[in-house]
Amino acid sequence: MLFFNIFCFSIIMIVIYIIPHQDVIILEGGANYLVFYRNAPDEEEVLAFINKVIKTAKNYYKVHYTKYDKYTAEEELNGRLYWLKNNEIITEDEFSDIMESYKMDRLVN
């Protein structure tokens, strides 16, 4: 019985040691996160996939949060654009162009 307890304890300790020492990449976003093993299938494919996920998310934010209509308040749009700019989703030039376009549309409509 003592041998069995020592054996189980040893297995548990090995598992506890191995799990945090795996080479992983953690992609965080808001309240969610994804864990990738750096070497499965290989590091180049993992990094390419992560870059694709980041690019797709940034494109989603850019498309959805730069939209406005005649009911959108300037402060609301300005806040969204500042958030996009601060998170490096849009550039300063894009920020200025969208705000200028918004103000021109407000004058016309």
MODELLER restraints for C-alpha pairs under 7 A, 6 or more apart:
rsr = mdl.restraints
at = mdl.atoms
rsr.add(forms.Gaussian(group=physical.xy_distance, feature=features.Distance(at['CA:23:A'], at['CA:37:A']), mean=6.15, stdev=0.5))
rsr.add(forms.Gaussian(group=physical.xy_distance, feature=features.Distance(at['CA:23:A'], at['CA:38:A']), mean=5.84, stdev=0.5))
rsr.add(forms.Gaussian(group=physical.xy_distance, feature=features.Distance(at['CA:24:A'], at['CA:35:A']), mean=6.56, stdev=0.5))
rsr.add(forms.Gaussian(group=physical.xy_distance, feature=features.Distance(at['CA:24:A'], at['CA:36:A']), mean=5.47, stdev=0.5))
rsr.add(forms.Gaussian(group=physical.xy_distance, feature=features.Distance(at['CA:24:A'], at['CA:37:A']), mean=4.46, stdev=0.5))
rsr.add(forms.Gaussian(group=physical.xy_distance, feature=features.Distance(at['CA:24:A'], at['CA:38:A']), mean=5.30, stdev=0.5))
rsr.add(forms.Gaussian(group=physical.xy_distance, feature=features.Distance(at['CA:25:A'], at['CA:35:A']), mean=5.84, stdev=0.5))
rsr.add(forms.Gaussian(group=physical.xy_distance, feature=features.Distance(at['CA:25:A'], at['CA:36:A']), mean=5.11, stdev=0.5))
rsr.add(forms.Gaussian(group=physical.xy_distance, feature=features.Distance(at['CA:25:A'], at['CA:37:A']), mean=6.30, stdev=0.5))
rsr.add(forms.Gaussian(group=physical.xy_distance, feature=features.Distance(at['CA:25:A'], at['CA:38:A']), mean=6.27, stdev=0.5))
rsr.add(forms.Gaussian(group=physical.xy_distance, feature=features.Distance(at['CA:26:A'], at['CA:33:A']), mean=6.67, stdev=0.5))
rsr.add(forms.Gaussian(group=physical.xy_distance, feature=features.Distance(at['CA:26:A'], at['CA:34:A']), mean=5.67, stdev=0.5))
rsr.add(forms.Gaussian(group=physical.xy_distance, feature=features.Distance(at['CA:26:A'], at['CA:35:A']), mean=4.58, stdev=0.5))
rsr.add(forms.Gaussian(group=physical.xy_distance, feature=features.Distance(at['CA:26:A'], at['CA:36:A']), mean=6.28, stdev=0.5))
rsr.add(forms.Gaussian(group=physical.xy_distance, feature=features.Distance(at['CA:27:A'], at['CA:33:A']), mean=5.47, stdev=0.5))
rsr.add(forms.Gaussian(group=physical.xy_distance, feature=features.Distance(at['CA:27:A'], at['CA:34:A']), mean=5.08, stdev=0.5))
rsr.add(forms.Gaussian(group=physical.xy_distance, feature=features.Distance(at['CA:27:A'], at['CA:35:A']), mean=6.40, stdev=0.5))
rsr.add(forms.Gaussian(group=physical.xy_distance, feature=features.Distance(at['CA:28:A'], at['CA:34:A']), mean=6.48, stdev=0.5))
rsr.add(forms.Gaussian(group=physical.xy_distance, feature=features.Distance(at['CA:38:A'], at['CA:46:A']), mean=6.35, stdev=0.5))
rsr.add(forms.Gaussian(group=physical.xy_distance, feature=features.Distance(at['CA:58:A'], at['CA:89:A']), mean=5.72, stdev=0.5))
rsr.add(forms.Gaussian(group=physical.xy_distance, feature=features.Distance(at['CA:62:A'], at['CA:89:A']), mean=6.58, stdev=0.5))
rsr.add(forms.Gaussian(group=physical.xy_distance, feature=features.Distance(at['CA:65:A'], at['CA:80:A']), mean=6.37, stdev=0.5))
rsr.add(forms.Gaussian(group=physical.xy_distance, feature=features.Distance(at['CA:66:A'], at['CA:81:A']), mean=6.83, stdev=0.5))
rsr.add(forms.Gaussian(group=physical.xy_distance, feature=features.Distance(at['CA:81:A'], at['CA:95:A']), mean=6.29, stdev=0.5))
rsr.add(forms.Gaussian(group=physical.xy_distance, feature=features.Distance(at['CA:84:A'], at['CA:90:A']), mean=5.73, stdev=0.5))
rsr.add(forms.Gaussian(group=physical.xy_distance, feature=features.Distance(at['CA:85:A'], at['CA:91:A']), mean=5.93, stdev=0.5))
rsr.add(forms.Gaussian(group=physical.xy_distance, feature=features.Distance(at['CA:85:A'], at['CA:92:A']), mean=6.77, stdev=0.5))
